Amino acid sequence: MHFSKKVLKNGLRLITVPMKDNPTVTVLVLVEAGSKYETKKINGISHFLEHMCFKGTVKRPKAINISRELDALGSQYNAFTAQEYTGYYAKSDAKHFKQIFDIVSDIYLNSTFPEIEMEREKGVIIEEINMYEDLPNRHVQDLMMQLLYGDQPAGWNIAGEKKNILEMKRIDFVNYKKAHYVPKATTIVVAGQVKEPEVLKEINKIFGKIENNKKSKKIKVTEKQNKPEVLVEFKQTDQTHFVLGMRSYDLFNKKGAVLSVLGGVLGGGMSSRLFQKLREEMGVGYYVRAYNDAFTDHGFFQVSAGVDNKRIEEVVSVVLALCKKLKDEKVSEGELSKVKECLIGNMKLSLESSDDIANFFGGQELLKKEIKSVEERALEIRKVTAKQIQDLAREIFQDQKLNLALIGPFKDKAKFLKILKF
């Protein structure tokens, strides 16, 4: 798939992905501003700021002005916040490109953060936090980050703590945006039925003259572990939701493709080892996943599932045994080929719409400052060998790298520590 990259004089990066046969267009603005860029006192501000950007601009003073205009275009629009970035996007019929570009740019550049809206939105944010806490399969991921990284930005909740949200002032948003929402830390992606000259014209008109202020940096993640660790959160649930995590490698590590295939062998698709064992043979749960979660300066390989409360210890032991088997025995060529094609096929299927394409290219550019095409990534996957998988399993599947976070009707972590070994 063809794409072009341009860097403006102020450092802003533009990725244009023409899609001649796609009737839609997506405008996505990504900025290097997420929970890892926060201090403890303002933890949660990246996410709160994302909400506030939809509450009014100079040109569109009220939230209803923004939503009504986008709805009138038949647009899909939203925003999202992660540890290392925030994104704003709108997707519409390609003929509305200039209009959605103007709206998304306005939201990103000219939000006014009305105090009355900020006070109302505090309640919305707190209810969002409550919602995630009521979803154990989602909340257990937060527990794993807390267990792995503790009291540093990587271990904090992206949505923040409730007391922080209640204490935030308008000036906090103004200062944070000034420190992080700068051209050099911004990537804009336009994907769909558009022509590059048209996109460049709009970019230069709206973003070309913005000064590139100095960008505040994030604190590097500190990692330290010499024995297995467990974090248990008591909750009266019908299932126990758990994440088994092992420290691995970051986004820049050359073993990324091997980690993807390793995840595919264990938990990629209905024929994967974990799915077959836990669901088809044991009948203990509905979902199970395995993949590497990679960031710019750290990463961890995880297995997650929701299982029968009475059989949680048995399940964790089985998962560990399946991981150990990958250390002891090489994956057969037949299974390896099947997993590779499954991964490549799913990657291609996930890139059929303009918004998915925008995220695919934008995420790579923002975090890694380089873009690999689908074909290049597929080639990396196809080159993975059974020996590389076994070697990698031996590196990361070690007792001292083991971490278990779970939510269920349990209070004592001692019994889980006893089984946490290969």
N, C-alpha and C positions, 0 to 999 in steps of 0.2 A: 504493500500500500504506500503510495507516494505521500510525502509530507515535506514541508519546508520550514526552516527555522530562521528567524531574523532577530537580531538584538539591537534595540534602540540605543541611542547615544547615552541615555540615562541608565542603561543596564537592564531594562525590562525585556523579557524574552517572549517572543510570539511564535507559536506553532500553528501552522495552517494545514489542515488535512482535507483536501477536496474529495468529495464523494459524489461523483457525477450521477449515479443511479439512486441516490438516497434523497427522498423528498424533504428531509428535515435539515435543520442546522442547530448546533449546540454552541453556546458561548460559555466557556468555563474560565473563571479567574481563580488562580491558586496563589497563596501567599505563605511564605515560611513563618507561620505564627500558629503555634499550638501550645498545649499544656507544658511541653518541655521548655518553653521560653518564659514561663511564669516563675514568680517567687511564691513562697508558701502563703504569704499574706493575700495575694491576688490569684491564688489557684482557682481556676474556673473562668477567668476573665476572657480567655480566647473564645470559649464556647458562648459566653454571655454576649460578647461583642458581635459574634456571628448573628445572634438573634436580633440585636439592636440595629444592625444595618438594614433591616427590613421595616424599621419603625418610622422612617421619614428621612427625606433629603431636602436640600435647599429647593430643588426643582419640584419635588414630590413630597410636600410637607407631612403627609400622614401615611400610615401603613396601608390604609384602604386605597390611596392613590396608586401605590405600587401594585398591590394585588389585583385591583380592578383593571388596570392597564394590561397586565400580563394575562389575566383571565380572558380579556377581550380579544387577545391574539391567539387564544387556544393553546397557550404555552404551559409547559411543565417547568417548574422552577423550585429551587430549594438551595440549602447551604449545608455544610457539614464541617465538623471540627475533629481533628485527630491530634496525636501527640506532637506531630512535627509540621502540620500545615492546616490551613482553613481554605475551604473552597466555596465559591458562589457560582451558580449556573442557571441558565434558562435554555430551554429547547422548544423550537416551534417549527411551523411550516417555513421552508427556506426563504419565502418571499418576505418574511418579517425580520430578516437578519438585522438590518440597521436599527430597528426599534428595540429588539431584545438586547442588542449590543449596548445601546444607549442606556437602557434601564439597568442592566447588570453593572455597567461602568459607573453609573450614578450611585448605585448602592455601595459599591466598593470605595469610591472616591469621596462622596459628598454627604455621607450620613451625618445627621445632626444630633443624635442621641438625646431626644427630648426626655427631661427628667421625669415627667409624669408617666411616660411610657416605660421608662426604666423601672420605676417603682412597681408598676403593674406586672412587668415581665419577671420580676423576682419571684412572684408566686408561680408563674409558668415554669421557670427553671427548677424550682424546688419540686414541683409536681413531676417534672421530667426525671429528676433524680429518684423520686419515690417510685416512679414507674419502672425504672431499670432495676431498682432494688427488689421489686416484686417479680422480676423475671430472672429466676435463678440460673438459667442457661446463659443469660447475658451477664448477670452480676458476677458469676464465678470467674469470668475473664478479668474483671477488675481486681478480684482477690489474688489471682495469679500474678498480676503486675505488682501488687503490693507485696506479695511474698518474695518475688524475685528481686525487687529493687528498693523496697523499704521507703524511708523518708527522704526521697529525692524526686525530682520531677517525673522521671520514668515510672515511679511507683504511685504517683498521685492520680486521683480520678480526673478524667478530662472535664467532666461537668463541674468539678469542684466540690467543696464542702458547703453545706447549707449556711453556716454562720458567715462564711466569706461572701456568699451571694447577697445576704441581707445587709452587709456592711459596705458594699461597693458604692462609690460615688461617680458622678458623671466625669469628673476630672481623671479618674482612673482609666476610663475608656479612651479619653482624649490622649493621655500620655502613652498608653499602651499602643494605640494605633500609630501615633507619631514615631514610636521606637521600632515598629516592625512592618507596618504597611508601606514599604518603600519600593520603588521600581526594581532595584537590583534583586529583591527577594520575591518578585512577582513574575509569574508565568501565565500568559493568556493563551488559551487554546480555542481555535474556531474549527469545528469539524462539521462537514455536511456539504450541501449543494451550494458552495460559494466559490468565488474566484479570488485568488491571492491579492491582486491589485485592489479589489474592493475592500478586502479586510485591512490591508496596509493603510489605505486612505482613512478608514475609521480609527484605526489604532493611533496613527500619527496626529489626527485631529484632536483626540481626547487625551491620550497619554504622552504624546511626544514632548510636551513642554514641562512636564512634572519634574521637579528637581529630585535628585537621588540623595536623600539624607542617609546618614550613617545607620547601619542596621545593628541592633542589639543582638548578641549571640546567645546561644543556649549553653547550659552547663553540661559538660561531658559526663556521660553515665559512668558510675563506678560499680564494678562487679566484684563480689567476694563471696565465695561459698566453698566450704571444705567438708560438708556432710549433708545428707538428705534433710529436707525441710518440709513441714506440713502446716497448712493453715485451714482450720475448720470453722465454718460459720453455722451456728445452730439455727435451723428453721424447720417447722413442721411441714414437710413436703411429702408428696406421694412418690417422688423419685429423688435420688441423690444425683446432683449434677457435679461433675468433677473435671478438672484439667490436670493432666500430668505433663509437667513441663521440664525440659532439659536445656540448659544454656547451649547456644550454638553460635551462629555467625551473623554478621550484619549484611546490609544490602550490597556492599562492595566486594564481599568475599567471592572468590572464583568458584566456590562450591555451591553456589546458589541453585544451579540446575540439578546437581546431585541431591540436594536437600528436597527439591520439588519431587524428584522421582522416588526418593525414600518415603515421602509423605504419600505419594500415590500408591506405593506398594502396600502401605499399612492402612490407609483410609481414603483412597481415591476411587469412588464408585462402588456399586453394589457387589462387585466381585472381589473387592479388596479383602485383605486378610482380616482386618478388624471387623468389617461389616459381616463377613461370613461367619466369623467365630461368635461375636457378641449377639448379633441379631438372628441369623439363620440357625445356628447350632444351639446357642444357649438361651435365646429368647429373653434376654434381660433388659433390652432397651430398644428405643426407636431410632435415635440418631447416634452416629459416631463419626468423628473427623480426625484427621491427622495432617499437619502442615507446619512449615516453618514460618514464624512471624518475625520478619526482618525490619529493622530500623537503620538509621544512618550510622549508629555507633554501637549497636548491640542487636541480639536476636535470640530467639529460643524456639525450639521444636516442641510442638504440643500435640497431645492426644486429648480430645474432649468427648464426653458422652453423658447422657442421662440414663440412669439404670435403677433397677429394683433395689430399694433400700436394704433389703435383707441380704443381698448378694454383692454389695459394694466391695468388700474385701476380696472376694473371689474374683470379681471383674478386674480390679487393679492388678492382682497377681497374674491374671491371664494376659493383660496388656503388657506387663513387664516381660512375661515369658515370650510373647511374640516379638518384642523388641530385641530380646536376647538372641532369639533365633536368627535374626538378621546379622548379628555379630558372629554367630557360629557357622552359618551356612550361606553360601552365595545364592542370590535369586536366580532362578532358571532363565534361560534365554527366552522361552515362550512367555513367561510371566512378565519379564522385563519389556519385551516388545509390546505386549498388551497394555501395560501401564503407560508407556511412552505415547502410544497412539491415543489413549484415553485423555492424557494431559493436553496433548497438542490439539486434539479435536475439541475439547472443552474450551480451550483458550480461543480458538477460532469462533466457536459458537457464541462466546461471550462478547464478541466484537462486531455484532451485526448492526447496532444502532449508533447514531452519531454521538450520543452522550457517553456510551461505553468507550468509543474510540477516543473521545476527548480525554477521558480519565486515563486510558492506557498510555497515551503519549504525554499528557501533562504530568502524571505522577512520576514518570521516569525522568523527565527534564527537570522538574522542580527539585527532586531529591538527589539524583545521581549526576545531573548535568550532562547526560548523554541518553540517546534514545536508540534502542534496538528494535528492529522491526519484528513482526510476527514470525517471519521466515528465519531470522537470525536466532530468535529464542527457541524456535522449533528445532533448529540445527543443534543448538547446545543440548537440548534434551535428548536428541537422538544419539549424541556422542557419549552419553553416560554409560558406564560399564558396570557389570555386576561386582567387580572388584572395588570400584570406587564407592559403591553403596555399602559394601561390607566394611571397608576402611572407615568410612564416615560414621557408620553405626558404632564401630569400636571406639571412635573418638568421643561421640556425644552421649552414648548410652553407658554412663558410668555412675556408680552409686553417689559420688560426691556432687554430681550435677543434677540429681533428682529433686523435683519439687512437686508437691501435691496440694492443690487447693480444692476444697469441696464445700457444697452447701447441702445440708440435709439434717435429719433428726439425730445429730450427734454432738457431743460436747467434749469428748476426750480424743485427743490426737495421738495418744500413745500407741493404740492398736494399729493405727495406720503407719506410724513410723517403723513398727516392727516388720511390716511386709515391704517397705520401700527399699528394695535392693534387687539387683539383677541376679 
